[in-house]
Every structure is written in structure tokens, then in C-alpha cells.
Amino acid sequence: MISQDINIPLKPEKFRDNLLQKGTWLVILHAQRIPPHIGLMFSGNYNSLTIKEHEININSSLLLKTITQKKIKSLFIKVLPHPVFSMDHQKNIFQEYLKTFGYVKHNETTCLSPIKLFFRDFYALETDKDELLFDFIRRLNENDFIESVSALNIELNNGISLPFYSIEELNEKIKIERQPYYND
């Protein structure tokens, strides 16, 4: 395993509790873990795909309470507003993607999979099946789809640092984490 971080220059913004109540946010939990976990938040409504299931309609105050209590290193990346589709429509479509996937599976689906579909359909951002989080975030930034970034329990300077890992490491981690839930 290579022990290095990938640095992505983003405009930092001071975190405030009410910040997440407006707009679309990529939420990266356990930002220094291999791999981190990612979900999408629409106007304070968090949704993600996990090892066990899909999480839908989690209120941002509940998520922030858990982040604070467990001191989870978290990044909040504000996405450029979509010029046409309403926030509710985007949220509903993303939740349908989550239900389609069901849960994370090694060599098949990651927490990033439904997010890639969302950005493909709403932002015309084509992605590779094996593209990892740090490359995905970098491409969002290169395409000017990111407005700013905020953080909890982690320092921001002129951007973010995400751990480097390979697709093999990701799939092995998913396989290990999913082991207690194998019925499929």
C-alpha cells in the first residue's frame, strides 16, 4: 500500500451548522480513512449507499450530531447548483439510484457508484467504473462543478487531502467489511 495523500485545491469556507441547509453537498465521512465514505446531501437531507443498505432522508442535524460525538473527520463539498432541475427532483432521482443498488458490493458497487450516475445524468460528467474518489473529486473541480469546501474535525488549508488507495485495496476493504452481511 502506498502511503500518500492526494491534494486537491479547493476554496475553503468556514463551517457553520446552517451551511448544509441550502444546496447540494458531497459529504465525505472518515476523510482520512482508506477508503473514505461519500454521500450526497440536498438542502440538509443526507443520502448514501453503505455496506448494509441505502441511507435515505437522514436529517443533517442527526448526521452532524454523530460526526461531532464520534469526532469523524468530515468534508463538505458544495456543488454548483444545477441550472434547470429542482433540488427535490435531483434528490428523488438520486434516491432511486440508491434503491437500485441496494448496498455496497465488492467488485461491483461502491458508495461512489450512485453519485457517479447522478453526475453523469445531471452534469454530463462521464466516469469510469473504476474511477476512485480522489480522481472523481479532482475531475469535478477541473470542470468547475465545486463552489467551496468546509470541514469538521479536520484542517483545511487551500484545499483537501484524501488518502491514496488502489481499486484492489478498495475492493478488498469492501469484501472484509461486508463479510458479516453475506446472504447474497
C-alpha positions as CSV (number, residue, x, y, z in Angstrom):
1,M,0.0,0.0,0.0
2,I,1.3,3.4,-0.9
3,S,1.2,5.8,2.0
4,Q,0.4,9.2,0.5
5,D,-2.3,11.8,0.2
6,I,-3.8,13.3,-2.9
7,N,-4.2,17.1,-2.6
8,I,-6.9,18.9,-4.4
9,P,-7.0,22.7,-4.3
10,L,-10.5,23.9,-3.3
11,K,-11.8,27.2,-1.9
12,P,-12.2,26.6,1.9
13,E,-15.2,28.1,3.7
14,K,-15.7,28.2,7.5
15,F,-18.1,25.5,8.6
16,R,-21.4,26.6,10.1
17,D,-24.3,24.3,11.1
18,N,-26.8,26.1,8.9
19,L,-24.4,25.9,5.8
20,L,-25.8,22.5,4.8
21,Q,-29.5,23.6,4.7
22,K,-29.1,25.0,1.2
23,G,-27.7,23.5,-1.9
24,T,-26.1,20.2,-2.9
25,W,-23.2,18.8,-1.0
26,L,-20.9,15.9,-1.4
27,V,-20.3,14.6,2.2
28,I,-17.1,12.7,2.8
29,L,-17.0,10.9,6.1
30,H,-13.9,9.4,7.6
31,A,-11.9,11.6,5.1
32,Q,-8.5,10.2,6.2
33,R,-9.6,6.5,6.2
34,I,-9.0,4.1,3.3
35,P,-11.5,4.3,1.7
36,P,-13.5,7.3,2.9
37,H,-17.3,7.2,2.7
38,I,-19.3,9.5,0.5
39,G,-22.9,10.6,0.3
40,L,-25.0,13.4,-1.2
41,M,-26.9,16.0,0.8
42,F,-29.7,18.0,-0.8
43,S,-30.8,21.0,1.3
44,G,-30.0,19.3,4.6
45,N,-31.2,15.8,3.5
46,Y,-28.3,13.2,3.5
47,N,-28.4,10.1,1.4
48,S,-25.8,7.4,0.8
49,L,-25.1,3.8,-0.1
50,T,-23.5,1.7,2.7
51,I,-22.2,-1.8,3.2
52,K,-25.6,-2.8,4.8
53,E,-28.1,-0.7,2.9
54,H,-29.0,2.6,1.5
55,E,-29.5,5.6,3.8
56,I,-32.3,7.9,2.7
57,N,-33.5,11.2,4.2
58,I,-31.1,11.5,7.1
59,N,-31.5,14.9,8.6
60,S,-28.3,17.0,8.6
61,S,-28.7,17.7,12.3
62,L,-28.6,13.9,13.1
63,L,-25.6,13.5,10.8
64,L,-23.8,16.4,12.4
65,K,-24.5,15.1,15.9
66,T,-22.9,11.8,15.0
67,I,-19.9,13.5,13.4
68,T,-19.4,15.7,16.5
69,Q,-19.9,12.9,19.0
70,K,-17.6,10.4,17.3
71,K,-15.2,13.1,16.1
72,I,-15.4,11.9,12.5
73,K,-13.1,13.7,10.1
74,S,-15.6,15.0,7.5
75,L,-15.5,17.2,4.4
76,F,-18.5,19.0,2.9
77,I,-18.0,19.9,-0.8
78,K,-20.6,22.3,-2.1
79,V,-21.6,21.5,-5.7
80,L,-22.5,24.2,-8.3
81,P,-26.3,24.5,-8.4
82,H,-28.0,22.7,-11.3
83,P,-29.3,25.4,-13.8
84,V,-32.5,23.5,-14.7
85,F,-33.7,20.8,-12.3
86,S,-35.1,21.5,-8.9
87,M,-33.4,20.2,-5.7
88,D,-36.4,17.9,-5.0
89,H,-36.2,16.3,-8.4
90,Q,-32.4,15.8,-8.1
91,K,-32.9,14.3,-4.6
92,N,-35.7,11.9,-5.8
93,I,-33.7,10.7,-8.8
94,F,-30.6,10.1,-6.6
95,Q,-32.7,8.2,-4.1
96,E,-34.0,6.0,-6.9
97,Y,-30.3,5.2,-7.9
98,L,-29.6,4.3,-4.2
99,K,-32.6,1.9,-4.2
100,T,-31.4,0.3,-7.4
101,F,-28.0,-0.5,-6.0
102,G,-29.3,-1.7,-2.6
103,Y,-25.9,-1.8,-0.9
104,V,-22.1,-1.7,-1.5
105,K,-20.7,-5.0,-3.0
106,H,-17.0,-5.7,-3.7
107,N,-16.0,-5.8,-7.4
108,E,-19.5,-4.3,-8.2
109,T,-20.7,-1.3,-6.3
110,T,-19.1,1.4,-4.1
111,C,-20.7,4.3,-2.2
112,L,-19.5,6.4,-5.1
113,S,-21.4,4.4,-7.8
114,P,-24.8,6.2,-7.4
115,I,-23.0,9.5,-7.2
116,K,-21.3,8.9,-10.5
117,L,-24.7,8.2,-12.0
118,F,-26.0,11.4,-10.6
119,F,-23.2,13.5,-12.0
120,R,-23.4,11.7,-15.3
121,D,-27.1,12.4,-15.7
122,F,-27.3,15.9,-14.2
123,Y,-23.9,17.3,-15.0
124,A,-22.9,15.3,-18.1
125,L,-19.8,14.1,-16.4
126,E,-18.8,10.8,-17.8
127,T,-16.9,8.5,-15.4
128,D,-15.0,5.3,-15.5
129,K,-16.4,2.4,-13.4
130,D,-13.0,2.0,-11.6
131,E,-12.5,5.8,-11.0
132,L,-11.8,6.3,-7.3
133,L,-13.0,9.1,-5.1
134,F,-9.9,11.4,-5.3
135,D,-9.9,11.3,-9.1
136,F,-13.6,11.9,-9.2
137,I,-13.3,15.0,-6.9
138,R,-10.4,16.2,-8.9
139,R,-12.5,16.0,-12.2
140,L,-15.4,17.8,-10.5
141,N,-13.0,20.6,-9.6
142,E,-11.4,20.7,-13.1
143,N,-14.9,21.1,-14.6
144,D,-15.8,23.9,-12.2
145,F,-18.6,22.0,-10.5
146,I,-17.4,22.7,-7.0
147,E,-18.1,26.0,-5.3
148,S,-16.3,25.5,-1.9
149,V,-15.4,23.1,0.8
150,S,-16.0,23.1,4.6
151,A,-14.8,20.6,7.2
152,L,-15.3,19.2,10.7
153,N,-12.6,17.6,12.8
154,I,-10.0,18.2,10.0
155,E,-7.9,21.2,9.0
156,L,-8.3,22.8,5.6
157,N,-5.7,25.0,4.1
158,N,-6.1,25.7,0.4
159,G,-8.0,22.5,-0.4
160,I,-8.4,18.9,0.8
161,S,-6.2,15.9,1.2
162,L,-7.6,12.4,0.5
163,P,-5.7,9.2,1.1
164,F,-4.4,7.4,-2.0
165,Y,-5.6,3.8,-2.5
166,S,-6.0,1.4,-5.4
167,I,-9.1,-0.3,-6.8
168,E,-7.8,-3.6,-5.4
169,E,-7.4,-2.1,-1.9
170,L,-10.9,-0.7,-2.1
171,N,-12.5,-4.0,-3.2
172,E,-10.6,-5.9,-0.5
173,K,-11.8,-3.5,2.2
174,I,-15.4,-3.8,0.9
175,K,-15.1,-7.6,1.0
176,I,-13.8,-7.6,4.6
177,E,-16.4,-5.1,5.8
178,R,-19.3,-6.8,4.0
179,Q,-18.4,-10.3,5.4
180,P,-20.8,-10.2,8.3
181,Y,-23.7,-9.4,6.0
182,Y,-23.2,-12.0,3.3
183,N,-26.5,-13.6,2.4
184,D,-26.3,-12.8,-1.3
